[in-house]
Amino acid sequence: MKGRLNTSIMASLMAAVVVVWVMLVLVPKTSAIPAFSRKYQTSCTTCHNNYPELNDFGEAFKKNGFKFPKDDEVFVKEPPVLLGSKAQKEAFPGAVYPGEIPGYLPIAFRYEGNFSLNRKQPAGVIQQNGFTPRTDLFAPNTFTIISAGSYGQNISFWIDDDISVGAANADGGLGDGWLKYNDLGHGIGLPKNALNVRFGQFELDLPFTQAKTIYLSPFDIYGEANVAVPPGTTNNPTIFGSPQRGIEFGGTPNNGNFNWSVAVTNGSNVGTATRSSKDVYVRLSQKFNLERDPESRNAIQAAGPTGPRDHSSVRLGFFYYYGKNQQNQDGVLFPGLAAIDEPFYRVGGDLRFKYRKLELFGLGMFGHDDNHVVTVGTPSTIAAAPAVKFSGGFAGANYWFYPWLIGTFHYDAVNSHSDFVNGTPASQYHTRNRFSPGFQVLVRANIKVVGEYQYTFGQPYTDPLTGNPLFFRPNTFQTGIDYVF
């Protein structure tokens, strides 16, 4: 009886949420006006099929330094402020080279707030992991300020900062903050944008962005840090999903279907450098345009009955990350021993397929860290140990039922060496897997309602009455609102 009552309450809550969202959707639609919309007097849907994910035109706009790929000056409705005259350009280097700043205030804001409905926890789970409330009524999740634009023909910038996260004015932090110079190879005869450079703090050139994902839950493999089971020494906090500080060279020559980048970073996530060595990240990808019509195939976006749309295409990619994790630099962790260098790498591939209203994607990654065993004594000794590894990835699909109604799904899997040998399985099947179906509704071009159900494998806990091992699925339904202005 109690189980049926809980099910009834959950169903009623979900029904109420759906009704509210439908009422919002049925209100007449208008256009959105975030930062670039103001500059060009256009809708957010020019660059986004489902913000913040970019469509083909949006990707071309970003690659071109936040400028329209062709005839940008024709489409600009708010001209920039010129910082100098043509005479200064001709007099260079005897004068400061002229530039420009945006004629508008290049600032936008983004707010996300979510309602959560969690599965009821057994007493043993509460005892072991602490109590989690069944519901959380639209707690403010994140409020972000974003500034982006161009300083003339070749220089662009991006800054985003989470002013607060998790409600109660909790501290956020800088996400990306970088400056980029496009078409650095123009002077030596390279194709347009074959060589660009950016520096500052930025998300790596990932196959699928984590910082600007459309999903409520992250890609789990991007958050995987590699840690050895004692007595192993590996303790590597480097993760893919966090911005890095460094410098990146890259390019999208000719039609932009080929992309390459090489970044040199601190390897300490968003924090300051924790070691002298630097990490290297390499990314290569090739997109194959599958449009039959040559005119559409060579355009920035394919032409459809209702206007521009994404090309039908397949993109294949490869990435490789190498670094040297260092411990005991100050001799405190393992007295009497020198600093311990443990080289590591991450390698993987990705695929994305777009066909009209359907998008399919997937990524696989393998991680490998050297490992050691330290014997504390007089003197202490260190010896090589079996490497610490993990593997996994994600696969998913998005389908546009209407331009404003999108069904989403992604499946995440992480198989960690530590999970298998630490005596307590990560889940009922020794792997961390999650199925996440969801929906996204563009109430306006800049306002959307989102929802996602996260279904996980059973996680272990101990029955407080019998002491027997049991498993519990901490499934969660989240829904919320996301808007930019």
Secondary structure as GFF3:
##gff-version 3
##sequence-region A 1 485
A	DSSP	alpha_helix	2	25	.	.	.	ID=ss1
A	DSSP	alpha_helix	35	40	.	.	.	ID=ss2
A	DSSP	three_ten_helix	44	46	.	.	.	ID=ss3
A	DSSP	beta_strand	48	50	.	.	.	ID=ss4
A	DSSP	beta_strand	53	54	.	.	.	ID=ss5
A	DSSP	alpha_helix	56	63	.	.	.	ID=ss6
A	DSSP	alpha_helix	72	75	.	.	.	ID=ss7
A	DSSP	beta_strand	81	83	.	.	.	ID=ss8
A	DSSP	alpha_helix	86	91	.	.	.	ID=ss9
A	DSSP	beta_strand	99	101	.	.	.	ID=ss10
A	DSSP	beta_strand	107	118	.	.	.	ID=ss11
A	DSSP	alpha_helix	123	129	.	.	.	ID=ss12
A	DSSP	beta_strand	135	150	.	.	.	ID=ss13
A	DSSP	beta_strand	155	165	.	.	.	ID=ss14
A	DSSP	beta_strand	171	181	.	.	.	ID=ss15
A	DSSP	three_ten_helix	186	188	.	.	.	ID=ss16
A	DSSP	beta_strand	196	202	.	.	.	ID=ss17
A	DSSP	three_ten_helix	220	223	.	.	.	ID=ss18
A	DSSP	beta_strand	226	227	.	.	.	ID=ss19
A	DSSP	beta_strand	235	236	.	.	.	ID=ss20
A	DSSP	beta_strand	244	251	.	.	.	ID=ss21
A	DSSP	beta_strand	258	265	.	.	.	ID=ss22
A	DSSP	beta_strand	279	289	.	.	.	ID=ss23
A	DSSP	alpha_helix	294	297	.	.	.	ID=ss24
A	DSSP	beta_strand	302	304	.	.	.	ID=ss25
A	DSSP	beta_strand	307	309	.	.	.	ID=ss26
A	DSSP	beta_strand	313	327	.	.	.	ID=ss27
A	DSSP	beta_strand	340	355	.	.	.	ID=ss28
A	DSSP	beta_strand	358	375	.	.	.	ID=ss29
A	DSSP	beta_strand	381	402	.	.	.	ID=ss30
A	DSSP	beta_strand	405	416	.	.	.	ID=ss31
A	DSSP	alpha_helix	417	421	.	.	.	ID=ss32
A	DSSP	beta_strand	432	444	.	.	.	ID=ss33
A	DSSP	beta_strand	447	456	.	.	.	ID=ss34
A	DSSP	beta_strand	459	462	.	.	.	ID=ss35
A	DSSP	beta_strand	469	472	.	.	.	ID=ss36
A	DSSP	beta_strand	476	484	.	.	.	ID=ss37
###
